[in-house]
Amino acid sequence: MSKRVVYFNGQFVAESEARISIFDSALMYGDMAFEMTRTYNQRPFRLREHLDRLYGSLRLLEIDCGLTIDRMEQVTLETLERNLATEPPDMDWQIMHDVSRGPLEVYRTAFREGIRATVSINCWPLITHMGGFAPNYSSGVHVVIPAQQTLPAHLVDPKAKTRSRLHYQMANLQAARLGAGRWPVLLDPDGYLSEGPGWNIFLVKDGELLTPEPRNILLGVSRATTMELARDLGIPIRETNLGRYDALRADEIFCTATTYAMVHATSFEGQTVGDGSPGPMFKRLIETWKLFAGVDFVSQARHYAERLTLWERTGTRE
Ligand SMILES: Cc1ncc(COP(=O)(O)O)c(C=O)c1O
């Protein structure tokens, strides 16, 4: 049995006890904002940026979570603190915030305590996500364009990180049909590259770093970090419209997201990118990122991969 605890509506409860109602608006409408932060050396990485994005999503969804951002930061740190001792000191963590509007008003008689937002924060050891992900750092990923397009920003703004994710899931299913390790990058309504179901995309062409302009995408914290590190290294960056043709002619392609930071694309639409191995720009950036984070997260992921089977068998350390 897990000894992890979850922040749930103002209390710390056992992870297995944290339950969301079947009458919750999250279940009825996918009406929920969320965030995913990770730790490096057991300290949250850019937590404030993640919370800032969460509060932006909540504002768009018109949800009052009942906590100030400072208080949310405090309880996040406390949730993490309460879980750290359940794993060895070399374990890093994923921190997930989920906030919904709460149960629908029509079911209010089922809730004696009244209707209020559902707020949860859980911490999960990164061994499962990163242990499973580790081989991708060597093999790279195969980026493909699925039939599923992204939703136009004027209809559903992707800058809000919400659980209304059916279009991402459809893209995943379509990519999976093309083979293992296929990662879908969705086109926007104008036919430009937008993003993957959980990542942002970068191309490198003639020494310049290119990424879709911030219109039809989630503004990834890792995207911002990558751009910041690149600027510090004096690498020219351009946010611009990028099509299939640009990606096919790119010297390098890579994807960024919170858990793994960055991973290179071996192929795009079935054609090898560069010579298929991580390119010089990618290598420079990932090495800089490791220094910045203070953790060699690639070695860490490989180490987790070696321990994963045993960890899953025992569930958690007693
Ligand atoms: C749709 C989408 N785009 C991009 C990202 C990458 O964002 P971040 O770097 O903040 O993890 C995510 C993360 O989950 C995502 O869901």
The ligand as a MOL file (V3000), in Angstrom:
LIG
                    3D

  0  0  0     0  0            999 V3000
M  V30 BEGIN CTAB
M  V30 COUNTS 16 16 0 0 0
M  V30 BEGIN ATOM
M  V30 1 C -0.5920 20.2800 -25.0750 0
M  V30 2 C 0.7230 20.4700 -24.3940 0
M  V30 3 N 1.6850 21.1780 -25.0150 0
M  V30 4 C 2.8970 21.3710 -24.4400 0
M  V30 5 C 3.2080 20.8320 -23.1980 0
M  V30 6 C 4.5530 21.0720 -22.5720 0
M  V30 7 O 4.4180 21.9530 -21.4950 0
M  V30 8 P 5.4660 21.9850 -20.2970 0
M  V30 9 O 6.7920 22.2230 -20.9020 0
M  V30 10 O 5.0210 23.1090 -19.4410 0
M  V30 11 O 5.3780 20.6600 -19.6330 0
M  V30 12 C 2.2290 20.1040 -22.5090 0
M  V30 13 C 2.5040 19.5330 -21.1980 0
M  V30 14 O 1.7990 18.6960 -20.6750 0
M  V30 15 C 0.9480 19.9170 -23.1160 0
M  V30 16 O -0.0220 19.2420 -22.4990 0
M  V30 END ATOM
M  V30 BEGIN BOND
M  V30 1 1 1 2
M  V30 2 1 2 3
M  V30 3 2 2 15
M  V30 4 2 3 4
M  V30 5 1 4 5
M  V30 6 1 5 6
M  V30 7 2 5 12
M  V30 8 1 6 7
M  V30 9 1 7 8
M  V30 10 2 8 9
M  V30 11 1 8 10
M  V30 12 1 8 11
M  V30 13 1 12 13
M  V30 14 1 12 15
M  V30 15 2 13 14
M  V30 16 1 15 16
M  V30 END BOND
M  V30 END CTAB
M  END
